[in-house]
Amino acid sequence: ETIHCAAAPLAPQTAALEVSLNAQQYTQSSVGYTYYALPAVSLVSPDSGPTAGHTLVRMHGEGLEAGREHRCSFGATIVPATLDSLGVSPTLLCLSPASAVNLTSEGTRNISLEVAINSQDYTTSAVAFTYFEAPVVSELLPPNGIFYGGTSVVVRGSGLLRTWADLQCKFGNEI
């Protein structure tokens, strides 16, 4: 048996939730309902990933540790989140979902990334996450170099955007 109640407004605290069938006698169960301050996301890292998904995204902000049912909303797609409380301040971790968003002519699309700490009430921080076309490498000039490194290599292909701050090249296991 279940009923649905809309939570009354209260300052952040834990309050006993009781019910009545006649608006006079209330239960004495003392089951706690916890009110929390509205969380906010201030930074996501990284703030972009390929449309295939699977980018591990870390959300930084305020009040993220207050809940128990953490979720991330990448536009209209909701995915589970994990609270990471080991750092200086708690953060949430989410894997970006695959996306079928229509990319712009530049091969990108910004969507809003929001979080919920109770699986229902999402932030309105309007932090952007950018989906991009996965890059493909087709040619290296020159295709080889001396073993101690340092050779300047031109990489040609598709989806290679010049505006990405986190742009890196990896040779074998070396970045």
Buried (B, 14 or more C-beta within 10 A) or exposed (E): EEEEEEEEEEEEEEBEBEEEEEEEEEEEEEEEBEBBEEBBBEEBEBBBBBBEBEBEBBBBBBBBBBBEEBBBBBBEBBBEBEBBEEEEEBBBBBBBBEBEBEBEEEBBBBBBBBBBBBBEBBBEBEBEBBBBBEBEEEEBEEEEEEEEEEEEEEEEEEBBBEEBEEEEEEEEEEE
